[in-house]
């Protein structure tokens, strides 16, 4: 639940970091080592990554991404599938919502997210998805891991 809003973490060694539920909006993580980092339920809106960012075995279960460019990143499809996103995100290789590999549960539209979180279409969709799969926002874990 740490507040790392707009944190400058370029090149940081965040391997095995426990950042469950963290506010990482706008965080600059170019070249950061996120190997085995645990970012369940993290808000990664507008976070910045590049081809030097290591995502090796990082966990992003129920995290949110919006306005994130993964074009040159090495993030894996199974890691993206753990997250919730919308059409403002660019997948590796410059792929968008009409591309093969777009996560099924992601919105094919760009959802609004400014203002009051409780009324933001993006946050409402993200929270609804978390509820649907049984994510507990208090503990940043799945209530029913077998789902």
Rosetta blueprint (number, residue, H / E / L):
1 X L
2 X L
3 X E
4 X L
5 X L
6 X L
7 X L
8 X E
9 X L
10 X L
11 X L
12 X L
13 X E
14 X L
15 X L
16 X L
17 X L
18 X E
19 X L
20 X L
21 X L
22 X L
23 X E
24 X L
25 X L
26 X L
27 X L
28 X E
29 X L
30 X L
31 X L
32 X L
33 X E
34 X L
35 X L
36 X L
37 X L
38 X E
39 X L
40 X L
41 X L
42 X L
43 X E
44 X L
45 X L
46 X L
47 X L
48 X E
49 X L
50 X L
51 X L
52 X L
53 X L
54 X E
55 X L
56 X L
57 X L
58 X L
59 X E
60 X L
61 X L
62 X L
63 X L
64 X E
65 X E
66 X L
67 X L
68 X L
69 X E
70 X L
71 X L
72 X L
73 X L
74 X L
75 X L
76 X L
77 X H
78 X H
79 X H
80 X H
81 X L
82 X L
83 X L
84 X E
85 X E
86 X L
87 X L
88 X L
89 X L
90 X E
91 X E
92 X H
93 X H
94 X H
95 X E
96 X L
97 X L
98 X L
99 X L
100 X L
101 X L
102 X L
103 X L
104 X L
105 X L
106 X L
107 X L
108 X L
109 X L
110 X L
111 X L
112 X L
113 X L
114 X L
115 X L
116 X L
117 X H
118 X H
119 X H
120 X L
121 X H
122 X H
123 X H
124 X H
125 X H
126 X H
127 X H
128 X H
129 X H
130 X H
131 X H
132 X H
133 X H
134 X L
135 X E
136 X E
137 X L
138 X L
139 X L
140 X L
141 X E
142 X E
143 X L
144 X L
145 X L
146 X L
147 X L
